[in-house]
Amino acid sequence: MKILLRNSWTIALTLTFVICLAPKLFARSLKSAKREGLVTEQSSGYLKGKGSKGQTIASEINQKRQQEYRRIAKDTGVPEAAVARKAGEKLKGK
């Protein structure tokens, strides 16, 4: 039980760091894409693109997210899908 709680806190802290401290340029372009309706957050932790431009943006960002989810999963021993879902919950709430 203690390991599960520690892993939950580790995941939460890591995701907070990744989400809040993303590079400004990356964040601005993602915000712009969301504002323009090119991409939307999914509960899976990944973006869904609309149209060819949106799909390109979503694909690039989703690749980076997947790398980070894998790293977090490896570091914490939590399945990658669970890490992605937790991130999806946080990102969709923004």
Secondary structure, DSSP 4 states (H G I P E B T S, - for coil): -HHHHHHHHHHHHHHHHHHHTS-HHHHHHHHHHHHTTSEEE-TTSSEEE-HHHHHHHHHHHHHHHHHHHHHHHHHHT--HHHHHHHHHHHHHT-
